[in-house]
Amino acid sequence: RLSAFQLHRAALMLRAWDGVEYGASRRAIASVLLNHNLNTLRALDWKNAPERRRLARILIASRDAIEGGYLRWLAPRNPLR
């Protein structure tokens, strides 16, 4: 079973990836998913925003899941082996 955190992160990954596929800017996606105040930031502040880096990590994880990483969710490693 996935933990509450894993479910939340998977939902973020799916929503972020859908936003990218739909053609939304990364700033718009981060504004919807992470912090509604990002639309008011200057471009320089957006470049240095922690939400920008967090969204990049979420999209990397999304790509990994799409390319087969989701299988680790279905059959996690057994720590006793």
C-alpha positions in Angstrom: 0.0 0.0 0.0 1.1 3.5 -0.7 1.4 5.9 2.3 -0.5 9.1 2.5 2.6 11.0 1.4 3.2 8.7 -1.6 -0.5 9.2 -2.7 -0.2 12.9 -2.4 3.1 13.0 -4.3 1.6 10.7 -7.1 -1.4 13.1 -7.4 1.0 16.1 -7.7 3.0 14.2 -10.3 0.0 13.4 -12.4 -1.4 16.9 -12.2 1.9 18.5 -13.0 2.5 16.2 -16.0 -1.0 16.9 -17.2 -0.3 20.6 -17.0 2.9 20.2 -19.1 1.1 18.0 -21.7 -1.7 20.6 -21.9 0.9 23.3 -22.6 0.8 25.3 -19.4 3.9 27.1 -18.3 5.8 25.7 -15.4 5.2 28.8 -13.5 1.4 28.5 -14.0 1.5 24.8 -12.9 3.5 25.7 -9.8 1.1 28.5 -9.1 -1.9 26.1 -9.2 -0.2 23.2 -7.3 2.3 24.7 -4.9 1.8 28.4 -4.2 -0.9 30.7 -5.5 1.2 33.8 -5.0 3.8 32.8 -7.7 1.9 34.7 -10.4 2.8 38.0 -8.6 6.6 37.3 -8.6 9.0 39.0 -10.8 10.8 36.8 -13.4 14.0 37.0 -11.4 12.3 36.0 -8.2 10.6 33.0 -10.1 14.1 31.9 -11.2 15.2 31.7 -7.6 11.9 30.4 -6.1 12.0 27.1 -4.2 8.7 26.1 -5.9 10.5 26.2 -9.2 13.0 23.6 -8.1 10.3 21.6 -6.4 8.3 21.5 -9.6 11.4 20.4 -11.5 11.8 17.5 -9.1 8.2 16.5 -9.4 8.4 16.5 -13.2 11.5 14.4 -13.1 9.7 11.9 -10.9 6.8 12.0 -13.2 9.0 11.1 -16.2 10.5 8.3 -14.2 7.1 6.9 -13.3 5.9 7.1 -16.9 9.0 5.3 -18.1 8.3 2.3 -15.8 9.1 3.6 -12.4 5.5 3.1 -11.3 6.3 -0.7 -11.2 8.3 0.0 -8.0 5.0 1.2 -6.4 3.4 -2.1 -7.3 6.2 -4.4 -6.1 8.3 -2.5 -3.6 11.6 -4.1 -2.4 11.3 -6.3 0.6 13.8 -5.1 3.2 14.1 -8.6 4.7 15.5 -10.1 1.6 
